[in-house]
Amino acid sequence: MNTKHIMYQTHGTCSQMIDVTADENDVIQQVFFLGGCNGNLQGISQLVTGQKIDDVIAKLNGIRCGAKSTSCPDQLCRALEELKKR
């Protein structure tokens, strides 16, 4: 099985990095966040693992964290958009 991988540096969030691996069919195999709200981000990682990249982007794109213009789920979408290009 061929896989795609990205280590995405986040912008505007408490987490600093998102490490994502997907297979050749754009199914997410694993997600790890560095920094941020550990429990919540572990939950997000578990929920999106096994899902298609486009489905996750459709659900999480544009979510904001408080007054910030982005969030960890939104930054995950940015990482997934980059990963799709690979």
N, C-alpha and C positions, 0 to 999 in steps of 0.2 A: 504494500500500500504506500503510495506517495503522500507526503504530508507537506503542508506549508506552515511556516512559523514566522512570528514577528515578536519583537520586544519593542513595545510602543511607549515612548515617553509621553506622559500625560501633561496636560496644560490646564491650570485653573482648578485643580482638585487636590485633596489631601493625599491621595495615592500618587506615587511618583512614576510607576511603570506598570504596564500590563503585558504579560507574556501569554501569547495565544498560539495554539496549534490547531489546524484543521486538516481534514483529509482532502483527497482530490475531488470529492463531491461537495465541497464546501460545508461539511458537517464538522462542527466544533468538537475537538477531541479533549482539550484541556484549556483552562484559563487560570492564571495566577496573577494576583494583584500584589504589588509591593507598596506597603503603607496603606493608609486609609482606615476605614472602620472594619476591622478584621472579620467580625461575625457576619456583617451584612455582605461584605465582598465574597466571603466563602459561600454564602447562600446564593448570590448571583452566579458565581462560578458553577455551582452544582446545577442550578436551574438551566443555564445555557448550554452545558455540556450535552452533546448528542443532538443539538438543534442545528438547523440550517442557518448559515450566516445571514441570509436575507430575512429570515423570520425574526431573528434576534434584533436586527437593525430596525425592522418595522415596529417592533414593540418598545424598544428602549431609546430610539433616536429622539433627541430634544429634551429629555428629562433634565430638570434643573435641580440644583441643591441649594435651597434657601434663596438668597439674593444673587447667587453665582449664576453666570450664563451657561454653565455646563454642570456635569456631575460625573461620577465614576461610571454609571451605566452609559451615559452619553459619550464619554471618552472611549469606552469599550467599543461603541459603534464606530468611532473614528479609526480605532485599531483594526476592526473587522473590514472596514472599507479599504484600508491599505492592504490588508492580507488578501482580499479578493483579487487585487491587481497582480499578485505574484504567481 
